[in-house]
Amino acid sequence: MLQGSLNREKFLDFMHRLLPGMNPHWDVNGNRTFLPESILVLDNCSSHRCEEFYQLARQYRVKLAFTPPYMPW
């Protein structure tokens, strides 16, 4: 549980712990594979948009998908 508001530093700390576990995957034979890539869906919070995070996602082969600016649900 995060106490207080989310800032870029806290977000990056969390991503450094989360992204390594998103890949690899295992195929039906139990062989380790990095395909398909994981997809992480994020909103447009400013802390989600920084080059360090983009590089980290590329390093772990995680694709990023951002929601549209307005999501009515």
Residue pairs with C-beta under 8 A, 6 or more apart in sequence:
2 10
2 14
6 45
6 47
7 47
8 46
8 47
8 50
10 47
11 45
11 47
11 48
11 53
12 50
12 52
12 53
12 56
15 53
15 56
15 57
16 56
19 40
19 56
19 57
19 59
19 60
19 62
20 60
22 38
22 40
22 60
22 62
23 34
23 37
23 38
23 60
23 61
23 62
24 32
24 33
24 34
25 32
25 33
25 34
25 35
25 36
25 38
26 32
26 33
27 33
34 61
37 61
37 62
37 63
38 61
38 62
38 63
39 62
39 63
39 64
39 65
40 57
40 62
40 63
40 64
40 65
41 65
41 66
41 67
42 48
42 64
42 65
42 66
42 67
43 66
43 67
43 71
44 66
44 67
44 69
48 66
54 64
57 63
57 64
